[in-house]
């Protein structure tokens, strides 16, 4: 197994039992120097704010400077993807994070919003090459969302930092 200095990308030769002599990219949660864009839905705002608080606290813990995080708010989950796409195309961000909640109601609207917003987030990252961490909760009720928001916000920060570092390491190796 190869080792590298802390300033180099986290790359090592994988153990033979895992994948032969393939190069393996280790997860890196070093947030220093990364620029992160966050888009938060104002619908179910208390849940969005809980997601945002957990997310920004974790970003800070991972070394992302407060001044390196940009926040845009939008009316609802369906407006998140267009805003993320605009941010991704700006070339200013290493990773993006979507935060919001879609709470099931009594109509089919829940499925439409949940499915379309999720698909559009995937489309943004595939079209632009900028990773998007999906923090749009889809829940049966507010209580479920309140229970999940802290962990989901934290997870999104970690995903954004890890994916930004992975894509940078992949770019440096090509």
Secondary structure, DSSP 8 states (H G I E B T S, - for coil): -----TTS--EEE--HHHHTT-EEE------TT--EEEEEE-TTHHHHHHHHHHHHHHHHHTT--GGGEEEEEESSHHHHHHHHHHHHHTT--SEEEEEEEEE--SSTHHHHHHHHHHHHHHHHHHHH--EEEEEEEEESSHHHHHHHHHHHHHHHHHHHHHHHHHHHHHHHH-
